[in-house]
Amino acid sequence: MKTPYTTKTGIQIGCMYHPQQKWEPSVDMENLQTVLLYPEHRPMVGVLVDAFLWAMSAALLLLLIVGAHYA
């Protein structure tokens, strides 16, 4: 990088300049963007995890109701 240019009055021009950084998105960032832009496009693992958690919470709620009824 070149040193900044100093004028006759002592003002430095270009001393705060930084070259533009290259931006490369990671795979995780691309996946997140895809899910946010297209919610219908979700990985199958995510759908299966959601279904499993829903089933477990329904079973737990049922056990809680039955347990409270017979307690």
mmCIF file of the N, C-alpha and C atoms, coordinates in Angstrom:
data_MODEL
# 
_entry.id   MODEL 
# 
loop_
_atom_site.group_PDB 
_atom_site.id 
_atom_site.type_symbol 
_atom_site.label_atom_id 
_atom_site.label_alt_id 
_atom_site.label_comp_id 
_atom_site.label_asym_id 
_atom_site.label_entity_id 
_atom_site.label_seq_id 
_atom_site.pdbx_PDB_ins_code 
_atom_site.Cartn_x 
_atom_site.Cartn_y 
_atom_site.Cartn_z 
_atom_site.occupancy 
_atom_site.B_iso_or_equiv 
_atom_site.pdbx_formal_charge 
_atom_site.auth_seq_id 
_atom_site.auth_comp_id 
_atom_site.auth_asym_id 
_atom_site.auth_atom_id 
_atom_site.pdbx_PDB_model_num 
ATOM 1   N N  . MET A 1 1  ? 0.847   -1.170  0.000  1.00 0.00 ? 1  MET A N  1 
ATOM 2   C CA . MET A 1 1  ? 0.000   0.000   0.000  1.00 0.00 ? 1  MET A CA 1 
ATOM 3   C C  . MET A 1 1  ? 0.897   1.239   0.000  1.00 0.00 ? 1  MET A C  1 
ATOM 4   N N  . LYS A 1 2  ? 0.509   2.220   -0.755 1.00 0.00 ? 2  LYS A N  1 
ATOM 5   C CA . LYS A 1 2  ? 1.291   3.448   -0.822 1.00 0.00 ? 2  LYS A CA 1 
ATOM 6   C C  . LYS A 1 2  ? 1.089   4.254   0.453  1.00 0.00 ? 2  LYS A C  1 
ATOM 7   N N  . THR A 1 3  ? 2.100   5.008   0.790  1.00 0.00 ? 3  THR A N  1 
ATOM 8   C CA . THR A 1 3  ? 1.961   5.903   1.939  1.00 0.00 ? 3  THR A CA 1 
ATOM 9   C C  . THR A 1 3  ? 1.056   7.052   1.532  1.00 0.00 ? 3  THR A C  1 
ATOM 10  N N  . PRO A 1 4  ? 0.364   7.660   2.486  1.00 0.00 ? 4  PRO A N  1 
ATOM 11  C CA . PRO A 1 4  ? -0.543  8.755   2.131  1.00 0.00 ? 4  PRO A CA 1 
ATOM 12  C C  . PRO A 1 4  ? 0.217   9.951   1.572  1.00 0.00 ? 4  PRO A C  1 
ATOM 13  N N  . TYR A 1 5  ? -0.481  10.686  0.757  1.00 0.00 ? 5  TYR A N  1 
ATOM 14  C CA . TYR A 1 5  ? 0.091   11.900  0.153  1.00 0.00 ? 5  TYR A CA 1 
ATOM 15  C C  . TYR A 1 5  ? -0.036  13.048  1.146  1.00 0.00 ? 5  TYR A C  1 
ATOM 16  N N  . THR A 1 6  ? 1.043   13.752  1.385  1.00 0.00 ? 6  THR A N  1 
ATOM 17  C CA . THR A 1 6  ? 1.023   14.893  2.292  1.00 0.00 ? 6  THR A CA 1 
ATOM 18  C C  . THR A 1 6  ? 1.100   16.178  1.475  1.00 0.00 ? 6  THR A C  1 
ATOM 19  N N  . THR A 1 7  ? 0.149   17.066  1.703  1.00 0.00 ? 7  THR A N  1 
ATOM 20  C CA . THR A 1 7  ? 0.127   18.338  0.975  1.00 0.00 ? 7  THR A CA 1 
ATOM 21  C C  . THR A 1 7  ? 1.140   19.308  1.583  1.00 0.00 ? 7  THR A C  1 
ATOM 22  N N  . LYS A 1 8  ? 1.272   20.484  0.960  1.00 0.00 ? 8  LYS A N  1 
ATOM 23  C CA . LYS A 1 8  ? 2.205   21.494  1.456  1.00 0.00 ? 8  LYS A CA 1 
ATOM 24  C C  . LYS A 1 8  ? 1.815   21.980  2.854  1.00 0.00 ? 8  LYS A C  1 
ATOM 25  N N  . THR A 1 9  ? 0.524   21.935  3.149  1.00 0.00 ? 9  THR A N  1 
ATOM 26  C CA . THR A 1 9  ? 0.065   22.428  4.452  1.00 0.00 ? 9  THR A CA 1 
ATOM 27  C C  . THR A 1 9  ? 0.119   21.338  5.524  1.00 0.00 ? 9  THR A C  1 
ATOM 28  N N  . GLY A 1 10 ? 0.539   20.134  5.179  1.00 0.00 ? 10 GLY A N  1 
ATOM 29  C CA . GLY A 1 10 ? 0.684   19.069  6.156  1.00 0.00 ? 10 GLY A CA 1 
ATOM 30  C C  . GLY A 1 10 ? -0.517  18.147  6.283  1.00 0.00 ? 10 GLY A C  1 
ATOM 31  N N  . ILE A 1 11 ? -1.507  18.320  5.414  1.00 0.00 ? 11 ILE A N  1 
ATOM 32  C CA . ILE A 1 11 ? -2.681  17.446  5.457  1.00 0.00 ? 11 ILE A CA 1 
ATOM 33  C C  . ILE A 1 11 ? -2.363  16.161  4.710  1.00 0.00 ? 11 ILE A C  1 
ATOM 34  N N  . GLN A 1 12 ? -2.653  15.030  5.350  1.00 0.00 ? 12 GLN A N  1 
ATOM 35  C CA . GLN A 1 12 ? -2.409  13.735  4.709  1.00 0.00 ? 12 GLN A CA 1 
ATOM 36  C C  . GLN A 1 12 ? -3.685  13.278  4.010  1.00 0.00 ? 12 GLN A C  1 
ATOM 37  N N  . ILE A 1 13 ? -3.549  12.971  2.740  1.00 0.00 ? 13 ILE A N  1 
ATOM 38  C CA . ILE A 1 13 ? -4.685  12.492  1.953  1.00 0.00 ? 13 ILE A CA 1 
ATOM 39  C C  . ILE A 1 13 ? -4.486  10.992  1.735  1.00 0.00 ? 13 ILE A C  1 
ATOM 40  N N  . GLY A 1 14 ? -5.493  10.230  2.089  1.00 0.00 ? 14 GLY A N  1 
ATOM 41  C CA . GLY A 1 14 ? -5.442  8.794   1.867  1.00 0.00 ? 14 GLY A CA 1 
ATOM 42  C C  . GLY A 1 14 ? -4.905  8.002   3.035  1.00 0.00 ? 14 GLY A C  1 
ATOM 43  N N  . CYS A 1 15 ? -4.744  8.606   4.200  1.00 0.00 ? 15 CYS A N  1 
ATOM 44  C CA . CYS A 1 15 ? -4.172  7.866   5.331  1.00 0.00 ? 15 CYS A CA 1 
ATOM 45  C C  . CYS A 1 15 ? -5.178  6.888   5.936  1.00 0.00 ? 15 CYS A C  1 
ATOM 46  N N  . MET A 1 16 ? -6.475  7.075   5.713  1.00 0.00 ? 16 MET A N  1 
ATOM 47  C CA . MET A 1 16 ? -7.491  6.178   6.269  1.00 0.00 ? 16 MET A CA 1 
ATOM 48  C C  . MET A 1 16 ? -8.024  5.192   5.225  1.00 0.00 ? 16 MET A C  1 
ATOM 49  N N  . TYR A 1 17 ? -7.405  5.169   4.048  1.00 0.00 ? 17 TYR A N  1 
ATOM 50  C CA . TYR A 1 17 ? -7.885  4.298   2.982  1.00 0.00 ? 17 TYR A CA 1 
ATOM 51  C C  . TYR A 1 17 ? -7.518  2.843   3.263  1.00 0.00 ? 17 TYR A C  1 
ATOM 52  N N  . HIS A 1 18 ? -8.504  1.971   3.093  1.00 0.00 ? 18 HIS A N  1 
ATOM 53  C CA . HIS A 1 18 ? -8.280  0.531   3.164  1.00 0.00 ? 18 HIS A CA 1 
ATOM 54  C C  . HIS A 1 18 ? -8.882  -0.089  1.913  1.00 0.00 ? 18 HIS A C  1 
ATOM 55  N N  . PRO A 1 19 ? -8.152  -0.978  1.246  1.00 0.00 ? 19 PRO A N  1 
ATOM 56  C CA . PRO A 1 19 ? -8.722  -1.606  0.055  1.00 0.00 ? 19 PRO A CA 1 
ATOM 57  C C  . PRO A 1 19 ? -9.969  -2.412  0.425  1.00 0.00 ? 19 PRO A C  1 
ATOM 58  N N  . GLN A 1 20 ? -10.891 -2.509  -0.524 1.00 0.00 ? 20 GLN A N  1 
ATOM 59  C CA . GLN A 1 20 ? -12.133 -3.231  -0.286 1.00 0.00 ? 20 GLN A CA 1 
ATOM 60  C C  . GLN A 1 20 ? -11.842 -4.707  -0.030 1.00 0.00 ? 20 GLN A C  1 
ATOM 61  N N  . GLN A 1 21 ? -12.485 -5.243  1.005  1.00 0.00 ? 21 GLN A N  1 
ATOM 62  C CA . GLN A 1 21 ? -12.273 -6.646  1.345  1.00 0.00 ? 21 GLN A CA 1 
ATOM 63  C C  . GLN A 1 21 ? -13.151 -7.524  0.475  1.00 0.00 ? 21 GLN A C  1 
ATOM 64  N N  . LYS A 1 22 ? -12.630 -8.689  0.155  1.00 0.00 ? 22 LYS A N  1 
ATOM 65  C CA . LYS A 1 22 ? -13.404 -9.643  -0.628 1.00 0.00 ? 22 LYS A CA 1 
ATOM 66  C C  . LYS A 1 22 ? -14.344 -10.388 0.313  1.00 0.00 ? 22 LYS A C  1 
ATOM 67  N N  . TRP A 1 23 ? -15.585 -10.523 -0.104 1.00 0.00 ? 23 TRP A N  1 
ATOM 68  C CA . TRP A 1 23 ? -16.596 -11.180 0.703  1.00 0.00 ? 23 TRP A CA 1 
ATOM 69  C C  . TRP A 1 23 ? -16.991 -12.489 0.046  1.00 0.00 ? 23 TRP A C  1 
ATOM 70  N N  . GLU A 1 24 ? -16.830 -13.570 0.785  1.00 0.00 ? 24 GLU A N  1 
ATOM 71  C CA . GLU A 1 24 ? -17.221 -14.887 0.292  1.00 0.00 ? 24 GLU A CA 1 
ATOM 72  C C  . GLU A 1 24 ? -18.130 -15.520 1.325  1.00 0.00 ? 24 GLU A C  1 
ATOM 73  N N  . PRO A 1 25 ? -19.395 -15.766 0.968  1.00 0.00 ? 25 PRO A N  1 
ATOM 74  C CA . PRO A 1 25 ? -20.318 -16.355 1.944  1.00 0.00 ? 25 PRO A CA 1 
ATOM 75  C C  . PRO A 1 25 ? -19.960 -17.809 2.213  1.00 0.00 ? 25 PRO A C  1 
ATOM 76  N N  . SER A 1 26 ? -20.193 -18.228 3.458  1.00 0.00 ? 26 SER A N  1 
ATOM 77  C CA . SER A 1 26 ? -19.940 -19.618 3.803  1.00 0.00 ? 26 SER A CA 1 
ATOM 78  C C  . SER A 1 26 ? -21.170 -20.446 3.442  1.00 0.00 ? 26 SER A C  1 
ATOM 79  N N  . VAL A 1 27 ? -21.038 -21.755 3.528  1.00 0.00 ? 27 VAL A N  1 
ATOM 80  C CA . VAL A 1 27 ? -22.137 -22.658 3.217  1.00 0.00 ? 27 VAL A CA 1 
ATOM 81  C C  . VAL A 1 27 ? -23.280 -22.443 4.207  1.00 0.00 ? 27 VAL A C  1 
ATOM 82  N N  . ASP A 1 28 ? -22.952 -22.221 5.484  1.00 0.00 ? 28 ASP A N  1 
ATOM 83  C CA . ASP A 1 28 ? -23.987 -21.986 6.492  1.00 0.00 ? 28 ASP A CA 1 
ATOM 84  C C  . ASP A 1 28 ? -24.774 -20.713 6.179  1.00 0.00 ? 28 ASP A C  1 
ATOM 85  N N  . MET A 1 29 ? -24.089 -19.673 5.750  1.00 0.00 ? 29 MET A N  1 
ATOM 86  C CA . MET A 1 29 ? -24.773 -18.425 5.426  1.00 0.00 ? 29 MET A CA 1 
ATOM 87  C C  . MET A 1 29 ? -25.705 -18.613 4.229  1.00 0.00 ? 29 MET A C  1 
ATOM 88  N N  . GLU A 1 30 ? -25.276 -19.378 3.241  1.00 0.00 ? 30 GLU A N  1 
ATOM 89  C CA . GLU A 1 30 ? -26.121 -19.625 2.079  1.00 0.00 ? 30 GLU A CA 1 
ATOM 90  C C  . GLU A 1 30 ? -27.340 -20.463 2.458  1.00 0.00 ? 30 GLU A C  1 
ATOM 91  N N  . ASN A 1 31 ? -27.150 -21.461 3.329  1.00 0.00 ? 31 ASN A N  1 
ATOM 92  C CA . ASN A 1 31 ? -28.281 -22.276 3.774  1.00 0.00 ? 31 ASN A CA 1 
ATOM 93  C C  . ASN A 1 31 ? -29.288 -21.443 4.555  1.00 0.00 ? 31 ASN A C  1 
ATOM 94  N N  . LEU A 1 32 ? -28.794 -20.587 5.435  1.00 0.00 ? 32 LEU A N  1 
ATOM 95  C CA . LEU A 1 32 ? -29.673 -19.726 6.215  1.00 0.00 ? 32 LEU A CA 1 
ATOM 96  C C  . LEU A 1 32 ? -30.452 -18.780 5.309  1.00 0.00 ? 32 LEU A C  1 
ATOM 97  N N  . GLN A 1 33 ? -29.794 -18.205 4.326  1.00 0.00 ? 33 GLN A N  1 
ATOM 98  C CA . GLN A 1 33 ? -30.465 -17.303 3.403  1.00 0.00 ? 33 GLN A CA 1 
ATOM 99  C C  . GLN A 1 33 ? -31.534 -18.044 2.602  1.00 0.00 ? 33 GLN A C  1 
ATOM 100 N N  . THR A 1 34 ? -31.246 -19.267 2.181  1.00 0.00 ? 34 THR A N  1 
ATOM 101 C CA . THR A 1 34 ? -32.221 -20.058 1.435  1.00 0.00 ? 34 THR A CA 1 
ATOM 102 C C  . THR A 1 34 ? -33.451 -20.344 2.275  1.00 0.00 ? 34 THR A C  1 
ATOM 103 N N  . VAL A 1 35 ? -33.259 -20.703 3.538  1.00 0.00 ? 35 VAL A N  1 
ATOM 104 C CA . VAL A 1 35 ? -34.390 -21.012 4.410  1.00 0.00 ? 35 VAL A CA 1 
ATOM 105 C C  . VAL A 1 35 ? -35.209 -19.755 4.686  1.00 0.00 ? 35 VAL A C  1 
ATOM 106 N N  . LEU A 1 36 ? -34.541 -18.611 4.871  1.00 0.00 ? 36 LEU A N  1 
ATOM 107 C CA . LEU A 1 36 ? -35.270 -17.381 5.147  1.00 0.00 ? 36 LEU A CA 1 
ATOM 108 C C  . LEU A 1 36 ? -36.036 -16.882 3.927  1.00 0.00 ? 36 LEU A C  1 
ATOM 109 N N  . LEU A 1 37 ? -35.470 -17.031 2.738  1.00 0.00 ? 37 LEU A N  1 
ATOM 110 C CA . LEU A 1 37 ? -36.138 -16.559 1.532  1.00 0.00 ? 37 LEU A CA 1 
ATOM 111 C C  . LEU A 1 37 ? -37.206 -17.527 1.039  1.00 0.00 ? 37 LEU A C  1 
ATOM 112 N N  . TYR A 1 38 ? -36.972 -18.824 1.208  1.00 0.00 ? 38 TYR A N  1 
ATOM 113 C CA . TYR A 1 38 ? -37.896 -19.848 0.722  1.00 0.00 ? 38 TYR A CA 1 
ATOM 114 C C  . TYR A 1 38 ? -38.219 -20.804 1.868  1.00 0.00 ? 38 TYR A C  1 
ATOM 115 N N  . PRO A 1 39 ? -39.194 -20.457 2.725  1.00 0.00 ? 39 PRO A N  1 
ATOM 116 C CA . PRO A 1 39 ? -39.476 -21.307 3.894  1.00 0.00 ? 39 PRO A CA 1 
ATOM 117 C C  . PRO A 1 39 ? -39.957 -22.709 3.524  1.00 0.00 ? 39 PRO A C  1 
ATOM 118 N N  . GLU A 1 40 ? -40.512 -22.877 2.324  1.00 0.00 ? 40 GLU A N  1 
ATOM 119 C CA . GLU A 1 40 ? -40.971 -24.215 1.940  1.00 0.00 ? 40 GLU A CA 1 
ATOM 120 C C  . GLU A 1 40 ? -39.800 -25.141 1.624  1.00 0.00 ? 40 GLU A C  1 
ATOM 121 N N  . HIS A 1 41 ? -38.636 -24.581 1.392  1.00 0.00 ? 41 HIS A N  1 
ATOM 122 C CA . HIS A 1 41 ? -37.451 -25.389 1.098  1.00 0.00 ? 41 HIS A CA 1 
ATOM 123 C C  . HIS A 1 41 ? -36.657 -25.580 2.384  1.00 0.00 ? 41 HIS A C  1 
ATOM 124 N N  . ARG A 1 42 ? -36.978 -26.641 3.121  1.00 0.00 ? 42 ARG A N  1 
ATOM 125 C CA . ARG A 1 42 ? -36.282 -26.935 4.371  1.00 0.00 ? 42 ARG A CA 1 
ATOM 126 C C  . ARG A 1 42 ? -35.624 -28.301 4.249  1.00 0.00 ? 42 ARG A C  1 
ATOM 127 N N  . PRO A 1 43 ? -34.479 -28.483 4.858  1.00 0.00 ? 43 PRO A N  1 
ATOM 128 C CA . PRO A 1 43 ? -33.841 -29.802 4.833  1.00 0.00 ? 43 PRO A CA 1 
ATOM 129 C C  . PRO A 1 43 ? -34.723 -30.837 5.514  1.00 0.00 ? 43 PRO A C  1 
ATOM 130 N N  . MET A 1 44 ? -34.688 -32.068 5.023  1.00 0.00 ? 44 MET A N  1 
ATOM 131 C CA . MET A 1 44 ? -35.532 -33.137 5.552  1.00 0.00 ? 44 MET A CA 1 
ATOM 132 C C  . MET A 1 44 ? -35.221 -33.416 7.020  1.00 0.00 ? 44 MET A C  1 
ATOM 133 N N  . VAL A 1 45 ? -33.978 -33.263 7.418  1.00 0.00 ? 45 VAL A N  1 
ATOM 134 C CA . VAL A 1 45 ? -33.610 -33.509 8.820  1.00 0.00 ? 45 VAL A CA 1 
ATOM 135 C C  . VAL A 1 45 ? -34.346 -32.536 9.731  1.00 0.00 ? 45 VAL A C  1 
ATOM 136 N N  . GLY A 1 46 ? -34.439 -31.292 9.330  1.00 0.00 ? 46 GLY A N  1 
ATOM 137 C CA . GLY A 1 46 ? -35.153 -30.303 10.123 1.00 0.00 ? 46 GLY A CA 1 
ATOM 138 C C  . GLY A 1 46 ? -36.626 -30.642 10.261 1.00 0.00 ? 46 GLY A C  1 
ATOM 139 N N  . VAL A 1 47 ? -37.236 -31.125 9.196  1.00 0.00 ? 47 VAL A N  1 
ATOM 140 C CA . VAL A 1 47 ? -38.650 -31.510 9.242  1.00 0.00 ? 47 VAL A CA 1 
ATOM 141 C C  . VAL A 1 47 ? -38.831 -32.698 10.179 1.00 0.00 ? 47 VAL A C  1 
ATOM 142 N N  . LEU A 1 48 ? -37.932 -33.673 10.114 1.00 0.00 ? 48 LEU A N  1 
ATOM 143 C CA . LEU A 1 48 ? -38.045 -34.853 10.977 1.00 0.00 ? 48 LEU A CA 1 
ATOM 144 C C  . LEU A 1 48 ? -37.831 -34.482 12.440 1.00 0.00 ? 48 LEU A C  1 
ATOM 145 N N  . VAL A 1 49 ? -36.907 -33.608 12.724 1.00 0.00 ? 49 VAL A N  1 
ATOM 146 C CA . VAL A 1 49 ? -36.674 -33.167 14.109 1.00 0.00 ? 49 VAL A CA 1 
ATOM 147 C C  . VAL A 1 49 ? -37.901 -32.442 14.636 1.00 0.00 ? 49 VAL A C  1 
ATOM 148 N N  . ASP A 1 50 ? -38.502 -31.575 13.820 1.00 0.00 ? 50 ASP A N  1 
ATOM 149 C CA . ASP A 1 50 ? -39.712 -30.878 14.241 1.00 0.00 ? 50 ASP A CA 1 
ATOM 150 C C  . ASP A 1 50 ? -40.848 -31.859 14.518 1.00 0.00 ? 50 ASP A C  1 
ATOM 151 N N  . ALA A 1 51 ? -41.009 -32.857 13.656 1.00 0.00 ? 51 ALA A N  1 
ATOM 152 C CA . ALA A 1 51 ? -42.070 -33.851 13.856 1.00 0.00 ? 51 ALA A CA 1 
ATOM 153 C C  . ALA A 1 51 ? -41.815 -34.655 15.131 1.00 0.00 ? 51 ALA A C  1 
ATOM 154 N N  . PHE A 1 52 ? -40.573 -35.029 15.376 1.00 0.00 ? 52 PHE A N  1 
ATOM 155 C CA . PHE A 1 52 ? -40.242 -35.787 16.581 1.00 0.00 ? 52 PHE A CA 1 
ATOM 156 C C  . PHE A 1 52 ? -40.521 -34.964 17.837 1.00 0.00 ? 52 PHE A C  1 
ATOM 157 N N  . LEU A 1 53 ? -40.103 -33.713 17.838 1.00 0.00 ? 53 LEU A N  1 
ATOM 158 C CA . LEU A 1 53 ? -40.340 -32.856 19.006 1.00 0.00 ? 53 LEU A CA 1 
ATOM 159 C C  . LEU A 1 53 ? -41.828 -32.624 19.228 1.00 0.00 ? 53 LEU A C  1 
ATOM 160 N N  . TRP A 1 54 ? -42.599 -32.457 18.159 1.00 0.00 ? 54 TRP A N  1 
ATOM 161 C CA . TRP A 1 54 ? -44.041 -32.280 18.298 1.00 0.00 ? 54 TRP A CA 1 
ATOM 162 C C  . TRP A 1 54 ? -44.674 -33.525 18.893 1.00 0.00 ? 54 TRP A C  1 
ATOM 163 N N  . ALA A 1 55 ? -44.269 -34.708 18.412 1.00 0.00 ? 55 ALA A N  1 
ATOM 164 C CA . ALA A 1 55 ? -44.826 -35.967 18.928 1.00 0.00 ? 55 ALA A CA 1 
ATOM 165 C C  . ALA A 1 55 ? -44.450 -36.168 20.396 1.00 0.00 ? 55 ALA A C  1 
ATOM 166 N N  . MET A 1 56 ? -43.223 -35.847 20.756 1.00 0.00 ? 56 MET A N  1 
ATOM 167 C CA . MET A 1 56 ? -42.808 -36.008 22.155 1.00 0.00 ? 56 MET A CA 1 
ATOM 168 C C  . MET A 1 56 ? -43.573 -35.057 23.071 1.00 0.00 ? 56 MET A C  1 
ATOM 169 N N  . SER A 1 57 ? -43.787 -33.827 22.633 1.00 0.00 ? 57 SER A N  1 
ATOM 170 C CA . SER A 1 57 ? -44.523 -32.883 23.471 1.00 0.00 ? 57 SER A CA 1 
ATOM 171 C C  . SER A 1 57 ? -45.997 -33.284 23.590 1.00 0.00 ? 57 SER A C  1 
ATOM 172 N N  . ALA A 1 58 ? -46.577 -33.834 22.518 1.00 0.00 ? 58 ALA A N  1 
ATOM 173 C CA . ALA A 1 58 ? -47.963 -34.308 22.593 1.00 0.00 ? 58 ALA A CA 1 
ATOM 174 C C  . ALA A 1 58 ? -48.074 -35.485 23.554 1.00 0.00 ? 58 ALA A C  1 
ATOM 175 N N  . ALA A 1 59 ? -47.112 -36.421 23.502 1.00 0.00 ? 59 ALA A N  1 
ATOM 176 C CA . ALA A 1 59 ? -47.130 -37.572 24.405 1.00 0.00 ? 59 ALA A CA 1 
ATOM 177 C C  . ALA A 1 59 ? -46.939 -37.120 25.853 1.00 0.00 ? 59 ALA A C  1 
ATOM 178 N N  . LEU A 1 60 ? -46.061 -36.167 26.088 1.00 0.00 ? 60 LEU A N  1 
ATOM 179 C CA . LEU A 1 60 ? -45.835 -35.650 27.436 1.00 0.00 ? 60 LEU A CA 1 
ATOM 180 C C  . LEU A 1 60 ? -47.086 -34.959 27.974 1.00 0.00 ? 60 LEU A C  1 
ATOM 181 N N  . LEU A 1 61 ? -47.747 -34.191 27.138 1.00 0.00 ? 61 LEU A N  1 
ATOM 182 C CA . LEU A 1 61 ? -48.986 -33.537 27.545 1.00 0.00 ? 61 LEU A CA 1 
ATOM 183 C C  . LEU A 1 61 ? -50.063 -34.566 27.882 1.00 0.00 ? 61 LEU A C  1 
ATOM 184 N N  . LEU A 1 62 ? -50.167 -35.610 27.085 1.00 0.00 ? 62 LEU A N  1 
ATOM 185 C CA . LEU A 1 62 ? -51.138 -36.677 27.347 1.00 0.00 ? 62 LEU A CA 1 
ATOM 186 C C  . LEU A 1 62 ? -50.822 -37.378 28.669 1.00 0.00 ? 62 LEU A C  1 
ATOM 187 N N  . LEU A 1 63 ? -49.554 -37.675 28.916 1.00 0.00 ? 63 LEU A N  1 
ATOM 188 C CA . LEU A 1 63 ? -49.172 -38.313 30.177 1.00 0.00 ? 63 LEU A CA 1 
ATOM 189 C C  . LEU A 1 63 ? -49.445 -37.393 31.362 1.00 0.00 ? 63 LEU A C  1 
ATOM 190 N N  . LEU A 1 64 ? -49.250 -36.116 31.200 1.00 0.00 ? 64 LEU A N  1 
ATOM 191 C CA . LEU A 1 64 ? -49.527 -35.159 32.262 1.00 0.00 ? 64 LEU A CA 1 
ATOM 192 C C  . LEU A 1 64 ? -51.020 -35.118 32.582 1.00 0.00 ? 64 LEU A C  1 
ATOM 193 N N  . ILE A 1 65 ? -51.852 -35.124 31.552 1.00 0.00 ? 65 ILE A N  1 
ATOM 194 C CA . ILE A 1 65 ? -53.295 -35.093 31.762 1.00 0.00 ? 65 ILE A CA 1 
ATOM 195 C C  . ILE A 1 65 ? -53.763 -36.372 32.435 1.00 0.00 ? 65 ILE A C  1 
ATOM 196 N N  . VAL A 1 66 ? -53.293 -37.514 31.955 1.00 0.00 ? 66 VAL A N  1 
ATOM 197 C CA . VAL A 1 66 ? -53.696 -38.813 32.537 1.00 0.00 ? 66 VAL A CA 1 
ATOM 198 C C  . VAL A 1 66 ? -53.171 -38.914 33.967 1.00 0.00 ? 66 VAL A C  1 
ATOM 199 N N  . GLY A 1 67 ? -51.962 -38.477 34.207 1.00 0.00 ? 67 GLY A N  1 
ATOM 200 C CA . GLY A 1 67 ? -51.389 -38.542 35.551 1.00 0.00 ? 67 GLY A CA 1 
ATOM 201 C C  . GLY A 1 67 ? -52.133 -37.632 36.518 1.00 0.00 ? 67 GLY A C  1 
ATOM 202 N N  . ALA A 1 68 ? -52.540 -36.470 36.070 1.00 0.00 ? 68 ALA A N  1 
ATOM 203 C CA . ALA A 1 68 ? -53.289 -35.556 36.927 1.00 0.00 ? 68 ALA A CA 1 
ATOM 204 C C  . ALA A 1 68 ? -54.688 -36.088 37.209 1.00 0.00 ? 68 ALA A C  1 
ATOM 205 N N  . HIS A 1 69 ? -55.249 -36.804 36.248 1.00 0.00 ? 69 HIS A N  1 
ATOM 206 C CA . HIS A 1 69 ? -56.602 -37.352 36.428 1.00 0.00 ? 69 HIS A CA 1 
ATOM 207 C C  . HIS A 1 69 ? -56.605 -38.475 37.477 1.00 0.00 ? 69 HIS A C  1 
ATOM 208 N N  . TYR A 1 70 ? -55.583 -39.323 37.470 1.00 0.00 ? 70 TYR A N  1 
ATOM 209 C CA . TYR A 1 70 ? -55.536 -40.462 38.395 1.00 0.00 ? 70 TYR A CA 1 
ATOM 210 C C  . TYR A 1 70 ? -54.788 -40.162 39.679 1.00 0.00 ? 70 TYR A C  1 
ATOM 211 N N  . ALA A 1 71 ? -54.274 -38.966 39.842 1.00 0.00 ? 71 ALA A N  1 
ATOM 212 C CA . ALA A 1 71 ? -53.520 -38.630 41.049 1.00 0.00 ? 71 ALA A CA 1 
ATOM 213 C C  . ALA A 1 71 ? -54.401 -38.355 42.242 1.00 0.00 ? 71 ALA A C  1 
# 
